[in-house]
Structure formats: structure tokens, C-alpha cells
Amino acid sequence: MYEKEIKLKIRELPEDLRREVLDYIEFLLRKYKSGEIEARKFKFDWEGGLSEIREKFSSVELQHKALEWR
């Protein structure tokens, strides 16, 4: 899809930057092949972490408190 555009841009680069592009492509290939992207998905392991204070505070009150802390 972008092959022609990529080739044109790479030809414009000096040799040392072409090597950097190649290194980056290799990095991306390793990253996606190793499943690293899959492992970085967001987890909900924190869910229920504040259940003991559920009766004391509403979610809106907690949001306001979080804004104060920022």
C-alpha cells in the first residue's frame, strides 16, 4: 500500500539514516512477532480494589478527590 512512497522517501535519505530506518523496521518486526503487543493490552486486575470503601464514597466523590490530587 505504501511501498512506493516508502521507497521514494528512503532514497532521499543519506546512507547512515537508511541504516537507522532498517534498524527500526527490524525492531518493529521483532516486536510484533514476539507477541509483545499482545502482552501490553490493558488489564483490569485493579477492578474491585476499592470495594471496601464503596459505602463511604460515591464514584463522583472519588472523581472529585482524584482531580484535587492532580
C-alpha positions in Angstrom: 0.0 0.0 0.0 2.7 2.5 1.0 5.6 0.7 -0.6 6.3 3.2 -3.4 6.1 6.1 -1.0 8.4 4.4 1.5 10.9 3.6 -1.3 10.9 7.2 -2.5 11.5 8.6 1.0 14.3 6.1 1.8 16.1 7.1 -1.4 16.2 10.7 -0.2 17.9 9.8 3.0 21.7 9.7 3.5 23.2 6.2 3.9 23.6 6.5 7.7 19.9 7.3 8.1 18.9 4.4 5.8 20.6 2.1 8.3 18.5 3.6 11.1 15.3 3.0 9.1 16.4 -0.6 8.6 17.1 -1.0 12.3 13.7 0.4 13.2 11.9 -1.9 10.7 13.7 -4.8 12.3 12.7 -3.6 15.7 9.1 -3.4 14.7 9.2 -6.9 13.2 10.6 -8.4 16.3 8.1 -6.5 18.5 5.1 -7.8 16.6 6.4 -11.3 16.1 7.3 -11.8 19.7 3.7 -11.1 20.9 4.9 -8.1 22.9 1.9 -6.1 21.6 -0.5 -8.7 22.9 1.1 -8.7 26.3 0.8 -4.9 26.6 -3.0 -4.9 26.4 -4.8 -3.1 29.3 -5.7 -5.4 32.2 -8.5 -4.9 34.7 -6.6 -6.5 37.6 -7.3 -3.5 39.7 -11.1 -4.0 39.4 -12.7 -4.1 42.8 -9.7 -2.7 44.6 -11.7 -0.1 46.4 -14.7 -2.2 47.2 -14.2 -1.9 50.9 -15.0 1.9 50.7 -17.9 1.5 48.4 -20.4 2.5 51.1 -18.4 5.6 52.2 -17.9 7.3 48.8 -19.7 7.6 45.5 -17.9 7.3 42.2 -18.4 11.1 41.6 -16.9 11.9 45.0 -13.9 9.8 44.2 -13.5 11.5 40.8 -13.5 14.9 42.5 -10.9 13.7 45.0 -8.7 12.4 42.2 -8.9 15.8 40.5 -7.8 17.5 43.7 -4.8 15.2 43.9 -3.6 16.1 40.4 
